[in-house]
């Protein structure tokens, strides 16, 4: 058996998330495992870098699995893509060192959230971004993003996906960038993320940027995990798992 590492991209719109659920609910994991079984895979479960929520996209999800393939990794990539549905693609397949785990071997994860700043809906572009109008103050967004960086307790913006009480995370990078056609993209890179952390932070910044909440309220939640942010989540469709990094490197560069 050979241990493989694979990088996946998927459109999360029609999935109930990454993690396998009951048979009547479509998930990315279930589709990938079904494709692997057609190639002779016999493990009970593949391993993944993270569990994206329903509606969240990815271009840098990393999974690993053991398979008795015996042919070049490029042929495995081609075979998997032929067996997968159109909203999932394998971007790369490589052999992995023994002991590699997509989640526990990772050093950093990068997410990207897209705001579509436009007065009118666009059914195609709105599939991958949150339409917001009137637009939030861009200078305020930039200033708020700078407050997020650093090592701190983000308990006000999410909960631990493992169910533990530890909600401290190290955010290495946090900023807003210009996207195509007037879009704004929030890029955040951290050692790990809490459940709903990125979507709640984006929702909070948009509220403050539009003058509906104060910067002081945002800062209070950043500084004190007991001051849980009570605003709504940014929609899942704007969020994309951009990349997972290992020892300062990532398998593929991409953005959604």
Residue frames as qw, qx, qy, qz and C-alpha x, y, z in Angstrom:
[[0.000, 0.887, 0.462, 0.000, 0.00, 0.00, 0.00],
 [0.406, 0.222, 0.003, 0.887, 1.22, 3.49, -0.87],
 [0.107, -0.714, -0.452, 0.524, 0.25, 6.62, 1.06],
 [0.310, 0.470, 0.398, 0.724, -0.93, 9.40, -1.26],
 [0.043, -0.537, -0.298, 0.788, -1.57, 13.09, -0.72],
 [0.239, 0.499, 0.638, 0.536, -4.14, 14.73, -2.97],
 [0.014, 0.285, 0.171, -0.943, -5.27, 18.33, -3.40],
 [0.165, 0.556, 0.801, 0.147, -8.94, 18.89, -4.18],
 [0.143, 0.049, -0.038, -0.988, -10.99, 21.76, -5.56],
 [0.007, -0.460, -0.882, -0.100, -14.75, 21.77, -5.27],
 [0.263, -0.352, -0.167, -0.883, -17.80, 23.95, -5.68],
 [0.026, -0.071, -0.856, 0.511, -19.52, 23.59, -2.32],
 [0.421, -0.059, -0.086, -0.901, -22.93, 24.86, -3.45],
 [0.794, -0.084, -0.355, -0.487, -24.65, 21.48, -3.72],
 [0.591, 0.050, -0.746, 0.303, -22.85, 19.76, -0.83],
 [0.601, -0.743, -0.221, -0.193, -23.83, 19.52, 2.82],
 [0.364, -0.831, 0.421, 0.005, -20.19, 20.10, 3.66],
 [0.336, 0.552, -0.760, -0.062, -17.03, 18.06, 3.36],
 [0.233, -0.253, 0.883, -0.320, -17.51, 15.48, 6.12],
 [0.347, -0.138, -0.861, -0.346, -19.41, 12.29, 5.31],
 [0.464, -0.089, 0.404, -0.783, -22.93, 12.25, 6.80],
 [0.663, 0.197, 0.670, -0.269, -25.93, 9.99, 6.30],
 [0.450, 0.116, 0.739, 0.489, -26.37, 8.37, 2.91],
 [0.251, 0.771, 0.568, 0.141, -29.16, 10.75, 1.88],
 [0.070, -0.966, 0.017, 0.248, -27.00, 13.87, 2.33],
 [0.774, 0.531, -0.029, 0.344, -24.43, 14.64, -0.34],
 [0.432, -0.839, 0.225, 0.242, -20.91, 15.43, 0.91],
 [0.375, 0.771, -0.507, -0.093, -17.49, 15.88, -0.69],
 [0.293, -0.451, 0.834, -0.119, -15.94, 13.11, 1.39],
 [0.738, 0.183, 0.607, -0.231, -18.56, 10.57, 0.34],
 [0.688, 0.703, -0.035, -0.177, -18.11, 11.39, -3.35],
 [0.190, 0.736, -0.650, 0.007, -14.30, 11.13, -3.17],
 [0.455, -0.282, 0.824, -0.185, -14.45, 7.87, -1.22],
 [0.801, 0.388, 0.381, -0.251, -16.90, 6.45, -3.77],
 [0.565, 0.760, -0.308, -0.092, -14.46, 7.33, -6.58],
 [0.083, -0.618, 0.774, -0.115, -11.57, 5.75, -4.66],
 [0.693, -0.052, 0.676, -0.244, -13.49, 2.52, -4.10],
 [0.798, 0.568, 0.074, -0.186, -13.91, 2.17, -7.85],
 [0.431, 0.727, -0.524, 0.102, -10.09, 2.10, -8.01],
 [0.790, 0.000, -0.587, 0.179, -9.71, -0.60, -5.38],
 [0.038, -0.488, 0.473, -0.733, -9.41, 1.53, -2.22],
 [0.630, -0.300, -0.715, -0.036, -10.20, -0.50, 0.92],
 [0.167, 0.026, -0.547, 0.820, -9.77, 1.88, 3.89],
 [0.081, -0.635, -0.748, 0.175, -12.80, 2.84, 5.97],
 [0.014, 0.960, 0.230, -0.162, -12.21, 6.59, 5.71],
 [0.578, 0.491, -0.051, 0.650, -9.89, 9.05, 4.01],
 [0.442, -0.565, -0.282, 0.637, -8.16, 11.77, 6.02],
 [0.264, 0.792, 0.288, 0.468, -8.59, 15.50, 5.35],
 [0.341, 0.205, -0.267, 0.878, -7.01, 18.80, 6.35],
 [0.184, 0.114, 0.396, -0.892, -10.33, 20.24, 7.48],
 [0.151, 0.494, 0.856, 0.020, -14.11, 20.00, 7.33],
 [0.071, -0.049, -0.177, -0.980, -15.63, 22.78, 5.29],
 [0.373, 0.325, 0.595, -0.633, -19.26, 23.69, 6.01],
 [0.455, 0.568, 0.678, 0.105, -22.22, 23.30, 3.69],
 [0.316, 0.922, 0.221, 0.028, -21.89, 25.72, 0.79],
 [0.266, -0.832, 0.375, 0.312, -18.21, 26.52, 1.38],
 [0.790, 0.589, -0.172, 0.009, -15.84, 26.07, -1.57],
 [0.657, -0.569, 0.389, 0.304, -12.24, 24.90, -1.75],
 [0.663, 0.698, -0.271, -0.001, -9.28, 25.05, -4.06],
 [0.246, 0.597, -0.698, 0.309, -6.69, 23.76, -1.61],
 [0.836, -0.355, 0.236, -0.345, -8.34, 20.98, 0.40],
 [0.253, 0.500, -0.828, 0.020, -5.81, 18.23, 1.16],
 [0.914, -0.192, 0.135, -0.331, -6.70, 14.57, 1.69],
 [0.072, 0.508, -0.857, -0.048, -4.64, 11.43, 2.13],
 [0.924, 0.012, 0.142, -0.354, -5.37, 7.75, 1.58],
 [0.343, -0.408, 0.822, 0.198, -3.59, 4.44, 1.12],
 [0.807, 0.451, 0.054, -0.376, -4.00, 2.62, -2.16],
 [0.628, -0.182, 0.669, 0.353, -2.39, -0.30, -3.95],
 [0.489, 0.771, 0.026, -0.408, -2.10, 1.49, -7.29],
 [0.757, -0.127, 0.515, 0.382, 1.24, 0.52, -8.80],
 [0.509, 0.602, 0.354, 0.503, 1.18, 3.13, -11.56],
 [0.298, 0.195, -0.105, 0.928, 2.37, 6.76, -11.79],
 [0.007, -0.471, -0.554, 0.687, 0.61, 9.29, -9.56],
 [0.226, 0.268, -0.255, -0.901, -0.43, 11.28, -12.63],
 [0.349, -0.128, -0.824, -0.428, -2.44, 8.29, -13.84],
 [0.205, -0.425, -0.793, 0.385, -4.13, 8.13, -10.44],
 [0.090, 0.396, 0.154, -0.901, -5.08, 11.79, -10.74],
 [0.326, 0.116, -0.553, -0.758, -6.60, 11.14, -14.16],
 [0.331, -0.236, -0.907, -0.112, -8.49, 8.08, -12.95],
 [0.100, -0.443, -0.640, 0.619, -9.94, 9.92, -9.96],
 [0.194, 0.342, -0.055, -0.918, -11.07, 12.87, -12.06],
 [0.350, -0.014, -0.737, -0.578, -12.78, 10.49, -14.46],
 [0.352, -0.343, -0.867, 0.083, -14.69, 8.94, -11.55],
 [0.107, -0.376, -0.476, 0.788, -15.64, 12.17, -9.76],
 [0.231, 0.809, 0.540, -0.011, -18.67, 14.41, -10.43],
 [0.431, 0.644, 0.156, 0.613, -18.20, 17.73, -12.20],
 [0.233, -0.904, 0.027, -0.359, -18.19, 19.85, -9.04],
 [0.682, -0.629, 0.336, 0.161, -15.09, 18.13, -7.61],
 [0.706, 0.637, -0.284, 0.128, -11.64, 18.03, -9.22],
 [0.820, -0.408, 0.098, 0.389, -8.32, 16.54, -8.19],
 [0.226, 0.953, -0.194, -0.051, -5.65, 19.18, -8.80],
 [0.263, 0.641, -0.707, 0.139, -2.62, 17.12, -7.78],
 [0.952, -0.289, -0.002, -0.098, -1.65, 13.68, -6.48],
 [0.305, 0.656, -0.646, 0.245, 1.71, 12.79, -4.95],
 [0.763, -0.207, -0.575, 0.212, 3.10, 10.09, -2.72],
 [0.335, -0.828, 0.160, -0.421, 3.40, 11.20, 0.90],
 [0.232, 0.412, -0.793, 0.384, 5.95, 10.29, 3.59],
 [0.551, -0.345, -0.758, 0.051, 4.91, 7.70, 6.12],
 [0.307, -0.439, -0.538, 0.650, 3.13, 9.35, 9.03],
 [0.035, -0.088, -0.192, -0.977, 1.81, 12.28, 6.96],
 [0.039, 0.606, 0.770, -0.198, -1.64, 13.47, 8.03],
 [0.185, 0.601, 0.359, 0.689, -3.39, 16.30, 6.16],
 [0.371, -0.859, -0.212, -0.281, -4.67, 17.85, 9.37],
 [0.708, -0.676, 0.028, 0.203, -2.03, 17.15, 12.00],
 [0.709, -0.019, 0.213, 0.672, 0.98, 17.70, 9.71],
 [0.243, 0.775, 0.285, 0.509, -0.27, 21.12, 8.56],
 [0.396, -0.161, -0.286, 0.858, 1.29, 24.34, 9.83],
 [0.165, 0.326, 0.101, -0.925, -1.13, 26.87, 8.38],
 [0.323, 0.546, 0.756, 0.162, -4.44, 27.18, 6.56],
 [0.011, -0.191, 0.134, 0.972, -5.51, 30.03, 4.31],
 [0.258, 0.629, 0.730, -0.068, -9.10, 31.08, 3.65],
 [0.068, 0.010, 0.274, 0.959, -10.42, 33.71, 1.27],
 [0.190, 0.623, 0.693, -0.309, -13.79, 35.44, 1.55],
 [0.198, 0.202, 0.456, 0.844, -15.22, 37.35, -1.42],
 [0.179, 0.627, 0.444, -0.615, -17.51, 40.37, -1.17],
 [0.299, 0.406, 0.583, 0.637, -19.30, 41.37, -4.36],
 [0.036, -0.508, -0.289, 0.811, -19.93, 45.08, -4.02],
 [0.045, -0.154, -0.617, -0.771, -22.77, 45.75, -6.43],
 [0.420, 0.039, 0.272, -0.865, -26.33, 47.12, -6.21],
 [0.807, 0.165, -0.159, -0.545, -27.85, 44.26, -8.21],
 [0.799, -0.198, 0.566, -0.048, -27.84, 40.49, -7.94],
 [0.457, 0.546, -0.618, -0.334, -25.91, 38.38, -10.43],
 [0.947, -0.150, 0.096, -0.267, -26.94, 34.70, -10.30],
 [0.871, 0.316, -0.277, 0.255, -23.59, 33.47, -11.62],
 [0.315, 0.529, -0.461, 0.639, -21.18, 35.63, -9.66],
 [0.531, -0.524, 0.272, -0.608, -23.27, 35.49, -6.48],
 [0.957, -0.074, -0.276, -0.059, -22.60, 31.74, -6.38],
 [0.781, 0.043, -0.304, 0.544, -19.07, 32.49, -5.14],
 [0.233, 0.165, -0.261, 0.922, -19.45, 35.75, -3.26],
 [0.101, -0.639, -0.648, 0.403, -21.65, 37.77, -0.92],
 [0.154, 0.598, 0.331, 0.714, -23.42, 40.63, -2.63],
 [0.329, -0.581, -0.441, 0.601, -23.29, 43.66, -0.32],
 [0.141, 0.418, 0.257, 0.860, -24.79, 47.09, -1.02],
 [0.246, 0.929, -0.252, 0.119, -24.27, 49.83, 0.01],
 [0.779, 0.254, -0.445, 0.362, -20.60, 48.88, 0.28],
 [0.649, -0.685, -0.151, 0.295, -18.76, 49.01, 3.60],
 [0.024, 0.958, -0.279, -0.058, -16.09, 51.67, 4.07],
 [0.876, 0.316, -0.290, 0.221, -12.91, 50.11, 2.57],
 [0.181, 0.607, -0.512, 0.580, -10.61, 52.02, 4.92],
 [0.629, -0.430, 0.378, -0.526, -12.56, 50.74, 7.89],
 [0.991, 0.066, -0.065, -0.094, -12.37, 47.16, 6.60],
 [0.639, 0.495, -0.427, 0.405, -8.60, 47.46, 6.22],
 [0.130, -0.584, 0.497, -0.628, -8.25, 48.86, 9.72],
 [0.821, -0.284, 0.243, -0.431, -10.38, 46.11, 11.27],
 [0.939, 0.233, -0.245, 0.057, -8.49, 43.34, 9.48],
 [0.369, 0.569, -0.533, 0.505, -5.28, 44.58, 11.06],
 [0.473, -0.498, 0.431, -0.585, -6.79, 44.08, 14.53],
 [0.964, -0.052, -0.029, -0.260, -7.32, 40.37, 13.90],
 [0.705, 0.445, -0.497, 0.239, -3.68, 39.38, 13.36],
 [0.094, -0.565, 0.647, -0.502, -1.69, 37.86, 16.22],
 [0.414, -0.119, -0.894, 0.126, -2.07, 35.14, 18.81],
 [0.332, -0.165, 0.315, -0.874, -5.27, 35.57, 20.78],
 [0.232, 0.252, 0.906, -0.249, -8.37, 33.85, 22.06],
 [0.241, -0.018, -0.458, -0.855, -11.01, 34.00, 19.31],
 [0.014, 0.299, 0.926, -0.229, -13.75, 32.45, 21.42],
 [0.276, 0.507, 0.291, -0.763, -16.01, 35.46, 20.72],
 [0.445, 0.484, -0.380, -0.651, -16.05, 34.51, 17.03],
 [0.739, 0.185, -0.582, -0.283, -16.30, 30.70, 17.06],
 [0.781, -0.439, 0.381, -0.230, -15.95, 27.44, 18.90],
 [0.169, -0.484, 0.837, 0.189, -13.42, 24.66, 18.73],
 [0.730, 0.194, -0.435, -0.491, -14.37, 22.05, 16.09],
 [0.470, 0.150, -0.852, 0.173, -12.86, 19.35, 18.31],
 [0.621, -0.611, -0.426, -0.245, -15.15, 20.22, 21.23],
 [0.617, -0.201, -0.396, 0.650, -12.29, 21.26, 23.50],
 [0.184, -0.897, -0.288, 0.281, -12.19, 24.51, 25.44],
 [0.458, -0.363, 0.277, 0.762, -9.11, 25.77, 23.58],
 [0.424, 0.821, 0.378, 0.054, -10.10, 28.68, 21.34],
 [0.223, -0.792, 0.303, 0.481, -6.65, 30.32, 21.08],
 [0.791, 0.458, 0.301, 0.272, -5.37, 30.65, 17.51],
 [0.362, -0.498, 0.273, 0.739, -2.38, 32.28, 15.82],
 [0.547, 0.783, 0.295, -0.016, -3.37, 34.48, 12.87],
 [0.617, -0.204, 0.291, 0.702, -0.31, 35.10, 10.72],
 [0.090, 0.026, 0.409, 0.908, -1.95, 37.20, 8.03],
 [0.139, 0.670, 0.696, -0.216, -5.21, 39.14, 7.79],
 [0.019, -0.383, 0.146, 0.912, -6.03, 41.73, 5.14],
 [0.576, 0.650, 0.414, -0.272, -8.49, 42.88, 2.49],
 [0.339, -0.221, 0.588, 0.700, -7.38, 42.75, -1.13],
 [0.473, 0.460, -0.120, -0.742, -8.82, 44.10, -4.35],
 [0.572, 0.143, 0.802, 0.098, -10.57, 41.50, -6.46],
 [0.167, 0.179, 0.640, 0.729, -11.88, 41.57, -10.05],
 [0.170, -0.558, -0.553, -0.595, -14.72, 43.92, -11.03],
 [0.263, -0.595, 0.151, -0.745, -14.65, 45.86, -7.79],
 [0.840, -0.381, -0.384, -0.054, -14.79, 42.84, -5.48],
 [0.157, -0.717, 0.562, -0.381, -13.03, 42.86, -2.10],
 [0.864, -0.016, -0.502, 0.015, -11.42, 39.68, -0.81],
 [0.493, -0.728, 0.388, -0.279, -10.58, 39.02, 2.81],
 [0.772, 0.284, -0.549, 0.148, -7.54, 36.75, 3.08],
 [0.534, -0.673, 0.384, -0.337, -6.72, 35.20, 6.45],
 [0.727, 0.273, -0.616, 0.134, -4.00, 32.68, 7.28],
 [0.526, -0.613, 0.396, -0.438, -3.74, 30.94, 10.66],
 [0.044, -0.322, 0.941, -0.096, -2.42, 27.81, 12.34],
 [0.044, -0.351, -0.934, -0.054, -6.03, 26.61, 12.66],
 [0.274, -0.268, -0.161, -0.909, -9.56, 28.01, 12.71],
 [0.299, 0.151, 0.744, -0.578, -12.56, 27.79, 14.97],
 [0.194, 0.481, 0.832, 0.198, -15.95, 26.67, 13.72],
 [0.128, 0.871, 0.446, 0.163, -17.56, 29.62, 11.86],
 [0.460, -0.575, -0.037, 0.676, -14.63, 31.88, 12.83],
 [0.266, -0.019, 0.414, 0.870, -13.95, 33.38, 9.39],
 [0.074, -0.567, -0.641, -0.512, -17.59, 33.88, 8.48],
 [0.361, -0.806, -0.428, 0.191, -18.35, 35.54, 11.83],
 [0.411, -0.462, 0.083, 0.781, -15.32, 37.86, 11.57],
 [0.156, 0.191, 0.529, 0.812, -16.29, 38.86, 8.03],
 [0.196, -0.709, -0.625, -0.262, -19.90, 39.45, 9.07],
 [0.419, -0.732, -0.272, 0.463, -18.70, 41.61, 11.95],
 [0.354, -0.263, 0.252, 0.861, -16.36, 43.68, 9.77],
 [0.045, 0.415, 0.609, 0.675, -19.09, 44.29, 7.21],
 [0.297, -0.791, -0.535, 0.007, -21.50, 45.45, 9.91],
 [0.410, -0.656, -0.063, 0.630, -18.91, 47.87, 11.33],
 [0.322, -0.062, 0.450, 0.831, -17.85, 48.99, 7.86],
 [0.062, -0.537, -0.607, -0.583, -21.46, 49.89, 7.06],
 [0.106, -0.352, 0.253, -0.895, -21.88, 51.80, 10.30],
 [0.704, -0.391, -0.402, -0.436, -24.31, 49.36, 11.89],
 [0.810, -0.508, -0.192, 0.222, -21.98, 48.43, 14.74],
 [0.080, -0.962, 0.260, -0.017, -19.08, 50.33, 16.29],
 [0.591, 0.511, -0.570, 0.253, -15.34, 49.61, 15.98],
 [0.236, -0.491, 0.632, -0.551, -15.23, 49.56, 19.78],
 [0.876, -0.072, 0.256, -0.402, -17.68, 46.64, 19.87],
 [0.868, 0.404, -0.287, 0.040, -15.52, 44.73, 17.40],
 [0.276, 0.591, -0.612, 0.448, -12.38, 45.45, 19.39],
 [0.559, -0.399, 0.491, -0.535, -14.05, 44.32, 22.61],
 [0.969, 0.073, 0.105, -0.211, -14.82, 40.93, 21.06],
 [0.685, 0.545, -0.420, 0.239, -11.27, 40.63, 19.70],
 [0.074, 0.559, -0.611, 0.556, -9.83, 41.29, 23.15],
 [0.423, -0.176, 0.683, -0.569, -12.31, 39.35, 25.30],
 [0.210, -0.032, -0.918, -0.334, -13.60, 35.88, 24.26],
 [0.053, 0.419, 0.801, -0.424, -16.53, 36.32, 26.66],
 [0.287, 0.547, 0.075, -0.783, -17.84, 39.21, 24.51],
 [0.470, 0.202, 0.806, 0.297, -19.30, 36.89, 21.90],
 [0.127, 0.171, -0.333, -0.919, -20.17, 38.68, 18.67],
 [0.433, 0.363, 0.709, -0.423, -23.93, 38.60, 18.28],
 [0.444, 0.537, -0.243, -0.674, -24.17, 39.61, 14.62],
 [0.926, 0.255, 0.204, -0.192, -25.01, 37.09, 11.90],
 [0.659, -0.220, 0.563, 0.448, -22.60, 34.97, 9.89],
 [0.272, 0.540, -0.450, -0.657, -21.44, 35.97, 6.44],
 [0.904, 0.241, 0.045, -0.350, -23.02, 33.55, 3.90],
 [0.782, -0.257, 0.524, 0.220, -21.13, 30.33, 3.27],
 [0.749, 0.576, 0.275, 0.178, -21.01, 30.86, -0.50],
 [0.210, 0.946, -0.217, 0.121, -18.37, 33.60, -0.22],
 [0.500, -0.679, 0.537, -0.007, -15.85, 31.42, 1.64],
 [0.856, 0.419, -0.303, 0.002, -13.12, 29.32, 0.05],
 [0.767, -0.503, 0.312, 0.246, -10.39, 27.13, 1.57],
 [0.405, 0.853, -0.290, -0.153, -7.54, 28.53, -0.46],
 [0.595, 0.482, -0.613, 0.197, -4.56, 26.48, 0.68],
 [0.829, -0.556, 0.064, 0.000, -3.09, 24.25, 3.37],
 [0.329, 0.781, -0.495, 0.193, 0.62, 24.70, 4.09],
 [0.946, -0.294, -0.028, 0.132, 3.13, 22.15, 5.33],
 [0.698, -0.329, 0.130, 0.622, 6.58, 23.21, 6.55],
 [0.050, -0.626, 0.134, 0.767, 6.11, 26.56, 4.84],
 [0.077, 0.151, -0.717, -0.677, 5.00, 25.04, 1.54],
 [0.662, 0.285, 0.405, -0.563, 1.68, 24.25, -0.05],
 [0.606, 0.118, 0.743, 0.258, 0.90, 21.68, -2.68],
 [0.309, 0.508, 0.554, 0.582, -0.72, 24.14, -5.03],
 [0.038, -0.254, -0.164, 0.953, -1.33, 27.86, -5.25],
 [0.046, -0.454, -0.726, -0.515, -4.86, 28.93, -5.93],
 [0.151, 0.174, 0.406, -0.884, -7.75, 31.14, -5.02],
 [0.149, 0.521, 0.836, 0.090, -11.50, 31.07, -5.40]]
